[in-house]
Every structure is written in structure tokens, then in C-alpha cells.
Amino acid sequence: MRSFRVYWCCGGDLVCAGGLALTPADAAALLALHLDEARAAAKAGDAQARADAAQLARELAGAVSEAGRWRRASVFFASR
């Protein structure tokens, strides 16, 4: 199992392990890909691959959620 994060939030931006910022469209496509990979691994009976793909999907979804909170907070505080 990997011990480092692949996706995280930096302010209102999504960042991946390569240091690249992800657009919302990139994040949506990657989330769909990870979920498809988890389903395929489950059908193939590969529990470790399913768990890894599901972990990536959870990590990405969490980063998307956190980036959204950052953006909403910045708009809120900028309008005060």
C-alpha cells in the first residue's frame, strides 16, 4: 500500500502528485476512472487493486470537496 498522497487541495486548487493543478473536468474524469477501475477489479476478484482504486477515488473526492470549501470561504470573506 502506498504511504503518500496522490491528490490534495492547496487553497482552492486541486493538485496531483506530479505537482500539476487539476481542472474540475480533469478531477471528474479521474474520479470516474478510479471508480471504474475499482468496479473492474472487484469483478476480477482482485481485492488489493479494488482497495487501491477506491482509496484514490476517496482521496480525490475529499480533495475536490476541500477545494470547494476553500473557494466558497474565499468568496465569503472577500465579500465582507
N, C-alpha and C positions, 0 to 999 in steps of 0.2 A: 504494500500500500504506500502511496506517495505521502510525503510529510510536508509538502509545501502547497501553497495556494496557487491556483491557476487563474482565478478571476477575483477581482476585488474592486472596490469603489475608492476613488480618490476625488473627494469633493463631489461634484455631480457627474463625474465621468466614470465610465466603466473601463477597466484596464485588464489586460490579459498578461500572462507570464512573460510574453515577449516584450512587454513594455509598451505595446500599442494600445491606443484608445479604441474602443469598440463603439460603433454607432448602435442606436436602438435596433435597427434592422439586422445588423450583424449578431447582436445578442439574441434576438428572436430566432434567427436561423440556427445559431449554435445550440440554443436550448432545445429546439425541435430535433436537431441532430443527436444530441445526447439522450433525449428521451427515446428516440427511435433505436439508438444503439442499445439502450437498456432493455427495451422490449425484445429486440432480436437476440440478445444474449440470454435473456430469460427463456425464450423459445428454444434456444440451442442447448440449454441446460448449463450454461457457464455462469455460475453464481458469482465468481470474482469479477468477471467483465461486467456483469449486470450491476454489481455493487459499485464498481469504479465509475461507470457511466452515470448511475443515479447520483453519486456523490458530486460529480461535475455539474449535473443539472441543478442540484440543490445549491451548490456554491454559486453558480451563475445566477440563479433566481434570487438568491439572497443579495448578491451584488447589485442586480437590477433594482431591487426594492430599496436598498440603501441609497443608491444614486438618486432615485426618485425622491426620497425623503430629503436628501441634501438640496436638490433643486427646488423643491417646494419650500423648504426653510429659507433658502436664499431669496426667493421671490417674496416671501412673507416679510423678512427683515429688511429687504430693500424698499418695500412699500411703506415702511413705518416712518 
